[in-house]
Amino acid sequence: MHFSIPETESRSGDSGGSAYVAYNIHVNGVLHCRVRYSQLLGLHEQLRKEYGANVLPAFPPKKLFSLTPAEVEQRREQLEKYMQAVRQDPLLGSSETFNSFLRRAQQETQQVPTEEVSLEVLLSNGQKVLINVLTSDQTEDVLEAVAAKLDLPDDLIGYFSLFLVREKEDGAFSFVRKLQEFELPYVSVTSLRSQEYKIVLRKSYWDSAYDDDVMENRVGLNLLYAQTVSDIERGWILVTKEQHRQLKSLQEKVSKKEFLRLAQTLRHYGYLRFDACVADFPEKDCPVVVSAGNSELSLQLRLPGQQLREGSFRVTRMRCWRVTSSVPLPSGSTSSPGRGRGEVRLELAFEYLMSKDRLQWVTITSPQAIMMSICLQSMVDELMVKKSGGSIRKMLRRRVGGTLRRSDSQQAVKSPPLLESPDNTRESMVKLSSKLSAVSLRGIGSPSTDASASDVHGNFAFEGIGDEDL
């Protein structure tokens, strides 16, 4: 979660039109809501009552006098760190108090009244599902409405998620983010004020072994089949001529289960593909196409002569990663900060165990860097749940007394970050494996980039790496 530079707005009231500082909260670089210090203080007090002061991070204290510009910026940074810490805490970040605060703030900021509306949700193949929802319905409510419209059983809802996408001219989807529990889907998509943005239903797990659960149901089978056919047609799944012939034959016979069984053996089955971008591997400024799936990031690049080369990076060998943002100056410019700057550039960097005694940072520059980071985190979450003997069935959210609560197994998993923020005060990460005694591990509190670097996220799956992974 990221706070922009505070802006001052005029407010009328008993004080005769006094001014206040409003903080813009952004999600993936897009304005989510605008809140005041007093509102955030109210949230802090409510969380303190529910969970105790010892659980909460420090909150910026009140000031008796008006703040100077420097103090306003200092408070913004403190509030940003506070909200980041709350969001990334498995207990606080998943609490209804925290998420409902963000939902109310989103609705108030966008000035959307509560009323019944029609919302269009697309399936992976472009098929439209029209549902009636309230503008104040949260992501879980909208997902349940889509499932009800499709006749998807309740116990399979958790295998699917809603994604915010941008539809390109060729009809392909560019993924913006997975819709979270702290937002209102109708408000999120309409506030962007562009017909390019859509909401898409897609499976939300990475391990294809879970396909068996979904394929037991007719609707689940059809959803998986439609998504797979669409991914093959878009070239997301890599298919040889012979495999394509076999798939075509099964398609003509309407043998959906057999079709999916064959598809499961194909490279990049179930992967999420991102737009073409740039990486510094295997060399600087290398054009690549990144795909996420099967507990890895895949980087495809074209070599001279149109030869296709692929590099795969296993999530278990990523010691940590971070998302950074920067605003590059125009070439040759010497203007001061804040003047003549270009668009924000996002980078995902991860520290990778290339061999038994060598760690190396790999950087991907892409507008979808945050979405890539969230994919990495969700793959780690799934690996950790599986390692603990759980299943994604236990990760489903259940309604209890009219409110949504996470199961115990999911509360033990770190929540995905919204938008990482600078934090140079974090302690260095401890060595995670004795086998790395010969490796000099860089402290995560001292990244190689400038002060705009984002939080570094330690990978809990890294400590479980085995010799067979090397």
GUVEX-184153 format. One record per residue (C-alpha): x, y, z; residue in one letter. Coordinates in steps of 0.02 Angstrom, whole numbers, plus 50000, padded with zeros to 5 digits. Example, Ala and Ser with C-alpha at 12.3 -4.5 7.8 and 13.67 -1.06 7.14 Angstrom:
# residues 2
[rec [50615, 49775, 50390], A]
[rec [50684, 49947, 50357], S]
END
This chain:
# residues 470
[rec [50000, 50000, 50000], M]
[rec [50070, 50170, 49953], H]
[rec [50029, 50346, 50012], F]
[rec [50054, 50482, 49885], S]
[rec [50119, 50656, 49930], I]
[rec [49985, 50731, 50042], P]
[rec [49872, 50862, 49970], E]
[rec [49777, 50997, 50063], T]
[rec [49592, 51019, 50030], E]
[rec [49465, 51147, 50086], S]
[rec [49339, 51087, 50213], R]
[rec [49187, 51184, 50271], S]
[rec [49118, 51161, 50445], G]
[rec [49101, 51238, 50615], D]
[rec [49275, 51308, 50603], S]
[rec [49222, 51414, 50455], G]
[rec [49309, 51328, 50311], G]
[rec [49470, 51262, 50387], S]
[rec [49590, 51154, 50287], A]
[rec [49646, 50976, 50318], Y]
[rec [49779, 50861, 50249], V]
[rec [49710, 50713, 50150], A]
[rec [49817, 50560, 50115], Y]
[rec [49794, 50467, 49952], N]
[rec [49806, 50278, 49969], I]
[rec [49855, 50194, 49806], H]
[rec [49841, 50012, 49757], V]
[rec [49953, 49962, 49612], N]
[rec [49979, 50146, 49574], G]
[rec [49792, 50182, 49561], V]
[rec [49699, 50290, 49686], L]
[rec [49599, 50179, 49804], H]
[rec [49539, 50306, 49931], C]
[rec [49576, 50471, 50016], R]
[rec [49580, 50479, 50206], V]
[rec [49622, 50601, 50345], R]
[rec [49736, 50575, 50494], Y]
[rec [49586, 50572, 50612], S]
[rec [49508, 50428, 50513], Q]
[rec [49668, 50326, 50521], L]
[rec [49682, 50364, 50707], L]
[rec [49504, 50299, 50728], G]
[rec [49552, 50139, 50637], L]
[rec [49704, 50120, 50750], H]
[rec [49599, 50141, 50907], E]
[rec [49473, 50012, 50847], Q]
[rec [49611, 49886, 50807], L]
[rec [49690, 49919, 50977], R]
[rec [49526, 49880, 51065], K]
[rec [49506, 49717, 50969], E]
[rec [49685, 49651, 50968], Y]
[rec [49779, 49745, 51104], G]
[rec [49915, 49877, 51094], A]
[rec [50057, 49749, 51093], N]
[rec [50002, 49679, 50925], V]
[rec [49994, 49846, 50834], L]
[rec [50138, 49943, 50758], P]
[rec [50176, 50120, 50819], A]
[rec [50054, 50254, 50762], F]
[rec [50111, 50434, 50729], P]
[rec [50064, 50542, 50880], P]
[rec [49948, 50690, 50877], K]
[rec [50020, 50865, 50866], K]
[rec [49953, 51016, 50960], L]
[rec [50001, 51142, 50827], F]
[rec [49989, 51149, 50638], S]
[rec [50119, 51044, 50548], L]
[rec [50257, 51117, 50443], T]
[rec [50278, 51047, 50266], P]
[rec [50424, 50941, 50329], A]
[rec [50319, 50873, 50472], E]
[rec [50176, 50835, 50353], V]
[rec [50294, 50731, 50245], E]
[rec [50366, 50645, 50399], Q]
[rec [50191, 50598, 50457], R]
[rec [50148, 50533, 50283], R]
[rec [50299, 50417, 50289], E]
[rec [50253, 50358, 50464], Q]
[rec [50073, 50324, 50413], L]
[rec [50131, 50231, 50259], E]
[rec [50240, 50117, 50363], K]
[rec [50098, 50092, 50487], Y]
[rec [49973, 50041, 50354], M]
[rec [50101, 49928, 50271], Q]
[rec [50136, 49841, 50435], A]
[rec [49952, 49816, 50473], V]
[rec [49913, 49751, 50299], R]
[rec [50057, 49627, 50300], Q]
[rec [50016, 49559, 50473], D]
[rec [49919, 49395, 50446], P]
[rec [49797, 49435, 50588], L]
[rec [49772, 49622, 50568], L]
[rec [49779, 49624, 50378], G]
[rec [49640, 49496, 50362], S]
[rec [49529, 49575, 50496], S]
[rec [49358, 49636, 50448], E]
[rec [49392, 49799, 50542], T]
[rec [49540, 49842, 50430], F]
[rec [49462, 49785, 50266], N]
[rec [49291, 49864, 50297], S]
[rec [49380, 50029, 50336], F]
[rec [49464, 50026, 50165], L]
[rec [49302, 49978, 50078], R]
[rec [49204, 50120, 50158], R]
[rec [49342, 50243, 50118], A]
[rec [49345, 50184, 49937], Q]
[rec [49158, 50208, 49918], Q]
[rec [49161, 50380, 50001], E]
[rec [49311, 50440, 49900], T]
[rec [49235, 50388, 49734], Q]
[rec [49066, 50458, 49791], Q]
[rec [48970, 50304, 49736], V]
[rec [48800, 50286, 49823], P]
[rec [48743, 50114, 49880], T]
[rec [48621, 50048, 49752], E]
[rec [48586, 49892, 49649], E]
[rec [48678, 49886, 49483], V]
[rec [48719, 49764, 49344], S]
[rec [48900, 49709, 49336], L]
[rec [48981, 49618, 49191], E]
[rec [49108, 49483, 49231], V]
[rec [49200, 49392, 49091], L]
[rec [49257, 49213, 49083], L]
[rec [49429, 49174, 49012], S]
[rec [49355, 49140, 48840], N]
[rec [49270, 49311, 48835], G]
[rec [49096, 49246, 48880], Q]
[rec [48999, 49376, 48978], K]
[rec [48913, 49342, 49144], V]
[rec [48793, 49480, 49197], L]
[rec [48752, 49487, 49383], I]
[rec [48652, 49604, 49494], N]
[rec [48751, 49669, 49643], V]
[rec [48757, 49816, 49760], L]
[rec [48889, 49947, 49729], T]
[rec [48944, 49915, 49910], S]
[rec [48968, 49727, 49884], D]
[rec [49144, 49668, 49924], Q]
[rec [49248, 49550, 49816], T]
[rec [49187, 49393, 49906], E]
[rec [49004, 49443, 49879], D]
[rec [49032, 49473, 49693], V]
[rec [49126, 49309, 49674], L]
[rec [48982, 49216, 49759], E]
[rec [48856, 49303, 49644], A]
[rec [48954, 49247, 49490], V]
[rec [48964, 49070, 49558], A]
[rec [48776, 49068, 49590], A]
[rec [48742, 49129, 49413], K]
[rec [48852, 48992, 49343], L]
[rec [48784, 48861, 49465], D]
[rec [48959, 48828, 49534], L]
[rec [48948, 48737, 49702], P]
[rec [48996, 48831, 49860], D]
[rec [49140, 48714, 49900], D]
[rec [49224, 48759, 49735], L]
[rec [49209, 48949, 49748], I]
[rec [49378, 48963, 49834], G]
[rec [49465, 48884, 49686], Y]
[rec [49425, 49038, 49581], F]
[rec [49460, 49224, 49596], S]
[rec [49412, 49387, 49513], L]
[rec [49548, 49482, 49420], F]
[rec [49551, 49661, 49360], L]
[rec [49617, 49661, 49181], V]
[rec [49642, 49782, 49039], R]
[rec [49574, 49718, 48874], E]
[rec [49693, 49757, 48731], K]
[rec [49646, 49792, 48550], E]
[rec [49677, 49611, 48499], D]
[rec [49558, 49550, 48635], G]
[rec [49696, 49483, 48748], A]
[rec [49694, 49522, 48933], F]
[rec [49832, 49617, 49021], S]
[rec [49820, 49574, 49207], F]
[rec [49818, 49721, 49326], V]
[rec [49786, 49635, 49492], R]
[rec [49686, 49506, 49585], K]
[rec [49538, 49591, 49670], L]
[rec [49564, 49592, 49858], Q]
[rec [49448, 49582, 50008], E]
[rec [49476, 49765, 50050], F]
[rec [49395, 49831, 49890], E]
[rec [49226, 49846, 49804], L]
[rec [49240, 49772, 49629], P]
[rec [49105, 49881, 49551], Y]
[rec [49188, 50039, 49619], V]
[rec [49363, 49977, 49573], S]
[rec [49321, 49948, 49390], V]
[rec [49206, 50097, 49361], T]
[rec [49321, 50222, 49448], S]
[rec [49451, 50190, 49312], L]
[rec [49329, 50270, 49189], R]
[rec [49382, 50166, 49040], S]
[rec [49295, 50029, 48943], Q]
[rec [49462, 49940, 48927], E]
[rec [49455, 49880, 49108], Y]
[rec [49358, 49722, 49144], K]
[rec [49335, 49594, 49282], I]
[rec [49380, 49415, 49236], V]
[rec [49347, 49251, 49327], L]
[rec [49496, 49133, 49327], R]
[rec [49561, 48990, 49433], K]
[rec [49665, 49053, 49578], S]
[rec [49779, 48907, 49621], Y]
[rec [49944, 48852, 49545], W]
[rec [49959, 48666, 49580], D]
[rec [49870, 48570, 49441], S]
[rec [49836, 48428, 49564], A]
[rec [49690, 48533, 49626], Y]
[rec [49612, 48517, 49453], D]
[rec [49543, 48348, 49507], D]
[rec [49430, 48431, 49636], D]
[rec [49364, 48556, 49510], V]
[rec [49341, 48430, 49369], M]
[rec [49223, 48324, 49476], E]
[rec [49090, 48456, 49447], N]
[rec [49015, 48492, 49277], R]
[rec [49024, 48682, 49294], V]
[rec [49201, 48675, 49364], G]
[rec [49254, 48562, 49221], L]
[rec [49180, 48683, 49093], N]
[rec [49268, 48832, 49172], L]
[rec [49438, 48743, 49171], L]
[rec [49410, 48684, 48994], Y]
[rec [49363, 48858, 48930], A]
[rec [49514, 48936, 49015], Q]
[rec [49633, 48806, 48947], T]
[rec [49567, 48819, 48768], V]
[rec [49583, 49008, 48779], S]
[rec [49761, 48999, 48847], D]
[rec [49812, 48881, 48706], I]
[rec [49734, 48994, 48573], E]
[rec [49828, 49144, 48644], R]
[rec [49993, 49050, 48641], G]
[rec [50011, 49053, 48831], W]
[rec [50027, 48863, 48835], I]
[rec [50168, 48794, 48727], L]
[rec [50105, 48660, 48606], V]
[rec [50195, 48557, 48472], T]
[rec [50111, 48515, 48307], K]
[rec [50077, 48337, 48362], E]
[rec [50006, 48392, 48529], Q]
[rec [49898, 48519, 48440], H]
[rec [49831, 48382, 48326], R]
[rec [49788, 48273, 48477], Q]
[rec [49704, 48417, 48567], L]
[rec [49603, 48460, 48413], K]
[rec [49542, 48281, 48400], S]
[rec [49488, 48278, 48583], L]
[rec [49402, 48446, 48560], Q]
[rec [49302, 48379, 48413], E]
[rec [49248, 48230, 48519], K]
[rec [49203, 48350, 48662], V]
[rec [49314, 48244, 48775], S]
[rec [49345, 48383, 48900], K]
[rec [49426, 48282, 49038], K]
[rec [49544, 48195, 48917], E]
[rec [49582, 48364, 48839], F]
[rec [49630, 48435, 49010], L]
[rec [49733, 48281, 49056], R]
[rec [49837, 48306, 48899], L]
[rec [49846, 48494, 48927], A]
[rec [49914, 48465, 49103], Q]
[rec [50070, 48387, 49025], T]
[rec [50106, 48541, 48918], L]
[rec [50233, 48675, 48958], R]
[rec [50155, 48828, 49042], H]
[rec [49989, 48744, 49079], Y]
[rec [49898, 48849, 49209], G]
[rec [50025, 48990, 49198], Y]
[rec [49981, 49175, 49201], L]
[rec [50066, 49268, 49060], R]
[rec [50119, 49450, 49068], F]
[rec [50150, 49580, 48935], D]
[rec [50318, 49591, 48850], A]
[rec [50444, 49682, 48960], C]
[rec [50631, 49698, 48996], V]
[rec [50749, 49603, 49113], A]
[rec [50934, 49608, 49155], D]
[rec [50951, 49420, 49129], F]
[rec [51042, 49343, 49041], P]
[rec [51105, 49517, 48994], E]
[rec [51054, 49698, 49023], K]
[rec [50899, 49767, 48936], D]
[rec [50847, 49597, 48871], C]
[rec [50669, 49592, 48797], P]
[rec [50573, 49450, 48882], V]
[rec [50400, 49379, 48908], V]
[rec [50368, 49327, 49089], V]
[rec [50247, 49190, 49141], S]
[rec [50205, 49134, 49319], A]
[rec [50152, 48959, 49367], G]
[rec [50204, 48790, 49436], N]
[rec [50304, 48874, 49576], S]
[rec [50416, 48969, 49455], E]
[rec [50439, 49123, 49348], L]
[rec [50478, 49085, 49167], S]
[rec [50571, 49211, 49058], L]
[rec [50561, 49184, 48870], Q]
[rec [50672, 49282, 48752], L]
[rec [50706, 49286, 48566], R]
[rec [50886, 49264, 48513], L]
[rec [50954, 49322, 48345], P]
[rec [50883, 49209, 48211], G]
[rec [50715, 49198, 48302], Q]
[rec [50777, 49058, 48413], Q]
[rec [50670, 49048, 48572], L]
[rec [50761, 49029, 48737], R]
[rec [50683, 49006, 48908], E]
[rec [50749, 49028, 49084], G]
[rec [50653, 48963, 49234], S]
[rec [50671, 49029, 49411], F]
[rec [50599, 48919, 49549], R]
[rec [50512, 49013, 49688], V]
[rec [50595, 48900, 49819], T]
[rec [50765, 48965, 49763], R]
[rec [50717, 49148, 49780], M]
[rec [50787, 49205, 49946], R]
[rec [50685, 49365, 49942], C]
[rec [50612, 49491, 49821], W]
[rec [50558, 49672, 49815], R]
[rec [50460, 49792, 49705], V]
[rec [50535, 49963, 49677], T]
[rec [50466, 50116, 49589], S]
[rec [50561, 50260, 49512], S]
[rec [50523, 50411, 49405], V]
[rec [50663, 50430, 49278], P]
[rec [50718, 50601, 49222], L]
[rec [50718, 50639, 49036], P]
[rec [50882, 50597, 48951], S]
[rec [51012, 50731, 48982], G]
[rec [50900, 50825, 49103], S]
[rec [50970, 50910, 49257], T]
[rec [50805, 50972, 49324], S]
[rec [50768, 50964, 49508], S]
[rec [50662, 50824, 49584], P]
[rec [50479, 50837, 49543], G]
[rec [50506, 50935, 49382], R]
[rec [50506, 50866, 49206], G]
[rec [50492, 50686, 49262], R]
[rec [50424, 50544, 49158], G]
[rec [50307, 50401, 49203], E]
[rec [50334, 50291, 49355], V]
[rec [50439, 50137, 49316], R]
[rec [50409, 49979, 49416], L]
[rec [50538, 49841, 49443], E]
[rec [50527, 49669, 49521], L]
[rec [50697, 49609, 49585], A]
[rec [50728, 49441, 49667], F]
[rec [50886, 49367, 49742], E]
[rec [50909, 49195, 49666], Y]
[rec [51017, 49047, 49717], L]
[rec [51102, 49015, 49550], M]
[rec [51213, 48878, 49623], S]
[rec [51261, 48810, 49794], K]
[rec [51374, 48957, 49834], D]
[rec [51309, 49098, 49723], R]
[rec [51163, 49217, 49747], L]
[rec [51121, 49340, 49610], Q]
[rec [50992, 49478, 49592], W]
[rec [50880, 49468, 49438], V]
[rec [50777, 49622, 49393], T]
[rec [50621, 49630, 49284], I]
[rec [50559, 49802, 49229], T]
[rec [50372, 49796, 49197], S]
[rec [50213, 49896, 49234], P]
[rec [50147, 49729, 49300], Q]
[rec [50288, 49708, 49427], A]
[rec [50167, 49717, 49575], I]
[rec [50055, 49584, 49499], M]
[rec [50209, 49474, 49476], M]
[rec [50254, 49501, 49659], S]
[rec [50079, 49451, 49714], I]
[rec [50092, 49293, 49607], C]
[rec [50257, 49249, 49691], L]
[rec [50180, 49274, 49863], Q]
[rec [50027, 49168, 49822], S]
[rec [50138, 49028, 49755], M]
[rec [50236, 49033, 49918], V]
[rec [50074, 49033, 50017], D]
[rec [50014, 48878, 49925], E]
[rec [50179, 48788, 49949], L]
[rec [50179, 48826, 50136], M]
[rec [50000, 48767, 50159], V]
[rec [50040, 48606, 50067], K]
[rec [50200, 48583, 50168], K]
[rec [50100, 48598, 50330], S]
[rec [49981, 48462, 50271], G]
[rec [49838, 48580, 50232], G]
[rec [49742, 48604, 50071], S]
[rec [49666, 48751, 49981], I]
[rec [49496, 48688, 50035], R]
[rec [49548, 48742, 50209], K]
[rec [49603, 48910, 50141], M]
[rec [49425, 48957, 50093], L]
[rec [49339, 49097, 50185], R]
[rec [49180, 49050, 50277], R]
[rec [49034, 49157, 50330], R]
[rec [49011, 49155, 50518], V]
[rec [48872, 49260, 50593], G]
[rec [48855, 49360, 50433], G]
[rec [49040, 49407, 50425], T]
[rec [49182, 49329, 50330], L]
[rec [49321, 49244, 50427], R]
[rec [49480, 49158, 50370], R]
[rec [49514, 48981, 50426], S]
[rec [49659, 48951, 50545], D]
[rec [49766, 48877, 50408], S]
[rec [49757, 49035, 50304], Q]
[rec [49788, 49150, 50450], Q]
[rec [49957, 49067, 50469], A]
[rec [50005, 49124, 50294], V]
[rec [50071, 49299, 50263], K]
[rec [49949, 49408, 50167], S]
[rec [50004, 49466, 49994], P]
[rec [50068, 49645, 49995], P]
[rec [49972, 49785, 49912], L]
[rec [50110, 49901, 49858], L]
[rec [50275, 49887, 49948], E]
[rec [50345, 50046, 50024], S]
[rec [50517, 50106, 50075], P]
[rec [50578, 50044, 50243], D]
[rec [50764, 50058, 50273], N]
[rec [50746, 50019, 50458], T]
[rec [50714, 49833, 50439], R]
[rec [50841, 49717, 50515], E]
[rec [50950, 49608, 50406], S]
[rec [50876, 49440, 50365], M]
[rec [50949, 49293, 50458], V]
[rec [51031, 49152, 50362], K]
[rec [50896, 49029, 50317], L]
[rec [50995, 48872, 50281], S]
[rec [51157, 48804, 50350], S]
[rec [51205, 48743, 50177], K]
[rec [51228, 48925, 50127], L]
[rec [51369, 48953, 50250], S]
[rec [51487, 48989, 50106], A]
[rec [51370, 49122, 50035], V]
[rec [51379, 49302, 50090], S]
[rec [51197, 49349, 50114], L]
[rec [51155, 49530, 50086], R]
[rec [51055, 49608, 50227], G]
[rec [50881, 49652, 50169], I]
[rec [50889, 49817, 50258], G]
[rec [51021, 49883, 50138], S]
[rec [50961, 49856, 49959], P]
[rec [51074, 49906, 49817], S]
[rec [50952, 50034, 49749], T]
[rec [50918, 50209, 49813], D]
[rec [50803, 50263, 49953], A]
[rec [50650, 50233, 49846], S]
[rec [50675, 50045, 49859], A]
[rec [50528, 49947, 49926], S]
[rec [50515, 49824, 50068], D]
[rec [50610, 49664, 50038], V]
[rec [50500, 49511, 50063], H]
[rec [50588, 49361, 50138], G]
[rec [50534, 49196, 50063], N]
[rec [50479, 49068, 50193], F]
[rec [50485, 48929, 50064], A]
[rec [50671, 48961, 50035], F]
[rec [50724, 48880, 50199], E]
[rec [50650, 48715, 50141], G]
[rec [50760, 48702, 49988], I]
[rec [50841, 48532, 49969], G]
[rec [50998, 48469, 49884], D]
[rec [50892, 48399, 49744], E]
[rec [50841, 48578, 49702], D]
[rec [51022, 48625, 49671], L]
END
